[in-house]
Structure formats: structure tokens, C-alpha cells
């Protein structure tokens, strides 16, 4: 039996029997793991308040060879991000982050950059008027850390420089951005959207979009990110569709 200890973010929680819970964690040192918390559904339990979705915790657990589930022994709460979710759309955006990690990140493959990104984005999502920007920030960086984000400095066809004030289009089959001269179709990023995109790639989430971000920029980047995610991971994401429906 191996002793495990790490920071983690709670992604999903499921009931197990009458008193226990299955808890899916994205951990800093171990990557994505599935665990069992014995007695976590009792009124009085040692995990009280720590194992809710979107919580940032420190935990101690045990792993036995040949067993899929890690047994959680104790947990300490750092931040309960769910307590600050202001509205339904923000709740969906929290769930989108969890869904992307659950469905696209392999088990037991730690990524410190991705782990550090999640609490930063969750914290920013709770700030009034910032949840939509924080969602797009996470989507862009998630694709970049997964190796699927197209570079935005040069045209994917002619290799010409893509100035930040230039409108570009995404060639979905090739997953490249094209200049106006080479583009024949595909989702558009206007100059303002390109500038915001580049800002995301070089600044912390709390420093991006301090000025007013237009509805057009949100819409354009959202459509590009949806197309890139479906192309890269070859699947649809339920929370993306729910967010689109909720914003109509």
C-alpha cells in the first residue's frame, strides 16, 4: 500500500452505496485519479465540506496495487469555489472546465501548468462580469497545453506575418489560421479578437481584458474555440452547448 498526498481540485462526485462517495480528482502530483471516500455521505464525517465539486483541497490517501480507486483518508479544504458561483451561466462554465479535464486528460498524467491554471480560472470566474472571459482563457490554454492550439503569428498557408490588427480565419481541417489573402472560409477572428487572443497567451487571467471586451470578440473566439476543441478531441462537449443555449 502506497501513501499518497497532494493538492487537488474536485471535478466530480458520485454516490457509492449508502454512506460512501466516488470522488474524481485532478491532482498536482498524480494527475487525474478516481478515489473512494468511505463514510463521506454520513451526516458527521471527516470530509465534511471538503469534497464538493470545484473545491481546492489537500488530501492524504492510500493506493493498493491492482485497485483502480485510491482510498481517501483525510482532506483539508483550501478554497470552496462553488460557494462563490453567482449565476447559472457561471455554474455551467465551472462545469465546462471539469468536463474538459474529465474527457480529454488521460488518467495518472500530471501536468503542473494545467493544475495551477484551474484554481486561477475558478477564482476569476467568481468575479462579477469575468466568468465568460475566464472560460475562454481556460479553453485556449487547455488546447495549448494539450498541443492542439494553432500558432497565431504567421499564416498557415503563405507564412506571412499575422498582424494583431488583421482579421484572420481558421481553416478547420488543417487547424491553422490564414490571412485574408489565403482564406476562403472558416470562422473569423477580427483584429480585436486577435489582440485579445494574444493577450490571453502572454498574461495571467486576472490581467486580461481589463478594458471592455466586445460581444463580437467573445462570440468570435467562442466559435473558434468550439471548432478547435471538436476537431482536436473528436467529440462534442455538453457544457459548451448548454452555455450557448443559456446565452441566447
Secondary structure in CASP SS format (residue, H / E / C, confidence):
PFRMAT SS
TARGET T0000
AUTHOR 0000-0000-0000
METHOD secondary structure of the structure
MODEL  1
X C 1.00
X E 1.00
X E 1.00
X E 1.00
X E 1.00
X E 1.00
X E 1.00
X E 1.00
X E 1.00
X E 1.00
X E 1.00
X E 1.00
X E 1.00
X E 1.00
X E 1.00
X E 1.00
X C 1.00
X C 1.00
X C 1.00
X E 1.00
X E 1.00
X E 1.00
X E 1.00
X E 1.00
X E 1.00
X E 1.00
X E 1.00
X C 1.00
X C 1.00
X C 1.00
X E 1.00
X E 1.00
X E 1.00
X E 1.00
X E 1.00
X E 1.00
X E 1.00
X C 1.00
X C 1.00
X C 1.00
X C 1.00
X C 1.00
X C 1.00
X C 1.00
X C 1.00
X C 1.00
X C 1.00
X C 1.00
X C 1.00
X C 1.00
X C 1.00
X C 1.00
X C 1.00
X C 1.00
X E 1.00
X E 1.00
X E 1.00
X E 1.00
X E 1.00
X E 1.00
X E 1.00
X E 1.00
X E 1.00
X C 1.00
X C 1.00
X C 1.00
X C 1.00
X C 1.00
X C 1.00
X E 1.00
X E 1.00
X E 1.00
X E 1.00
X E 1.00
X E 1.00
X E 1.00
X E 1.00
X E 1.00
X E 1.00
X E 1.00
X H 1.00
X H 1.00
X H 1.00
X H 1.00
X C 1.00
X C 1.00
X C 1.00
X H 1.00
X H 1.00
X H 1.00
X H 1.00
X H 1.00
X H 1.00
X H 1.00
X H 1.00
X H 1.00
X H 1.00
X H 1.00
X H 1.00
X H 1.00
X H 1.00
X H 1.00
X H 1.00
X H 1.00
X C 1.00
X C 1.00
X E 1.00
X C 1.00
X C 1.00
X C 1.00
X C 1.00
X H 1.00
X H 1.00
X H 1.00
X H 1.00
X H 1.00
X H 1.00
X H 1.00
X H 1.00
X H 1.00
X H 1.00
X H 1.00
X H 1.00
X H 1.00
X H 1.00
X C 1.00
X C 1.00
X C 1.00
X C 1.00
X C 1.00
X H 1.00
X H 1.00
X H 1.00
X H 1.00
X H 1.00
X H 1.00
X H 1.00
X H 1.00
X H 1.00
X H 1.00
X H 1.00
X H 1.00
X H 1.00
X H 1.00
X H 1.00
X H 1.00
X C 1.00
X C 1.00
X C 1.00
X C 1.00
X C 1.00
X C 1.00
X C 1.00
X E 1.00
X C 1.00
X C 1.00
X C 1.00
X C 1.00
X C 1.00
X C 1.00
X E 1.00
X C 1.00
X C 1.00
X C 1.00
X C 1.00
X C 1.00
X C 1.00
X E 1.00
X E 1.00
X E 1.00
X E 1.00
X C 1.00
X C 1.00
X C 1.00
X C 1.00
X E 1.00
X E 1.00
X E 1.00
X C 1.00
X C 1.00
X C 1.00
X C 1.00
X C 1.00
X C 1.00
X C 1.00
X C 1.00
X C 1.00
X E 1.00
X E 1.00
X C 1.00
X H 1.00
X H 1.00
X H 1.00
X H 1.00
X H 1.00
X H 1.00
X H 1.00
X H 1.00
X H 1.00
X H 1.00
X H 1.00
X H 1.00
X C 1.00
X C 1.00
X H 1.00
X H 1.00
X H 1.00
X C 1.00
X C 1.00
X C 1.00
X C 1.00
X C 1.00
X C 1.00
X C 1.00
X H 1.00
X H 1.00
X H 1.00
X H 1.00
X H 1.00
X H 1.00
X H 1.00
X H 1.00
X H 1.00
X H 1.00
X H 1.00
X H 1.00
X H 1.00
X H 1.00
X H 1.00
X H 1.00
X H 1.00
X H 1.00
X H 1.00
X C 1.00
X C 1.00
X C 1.00
X C 1.00
X H 1.00
X H 1.00
X H 1.00
X H 1.00
X H 1.00
X H 1.00
X H 1.00
X H 1.00
X H 1.00
X H 1.00
X C 1.00
END
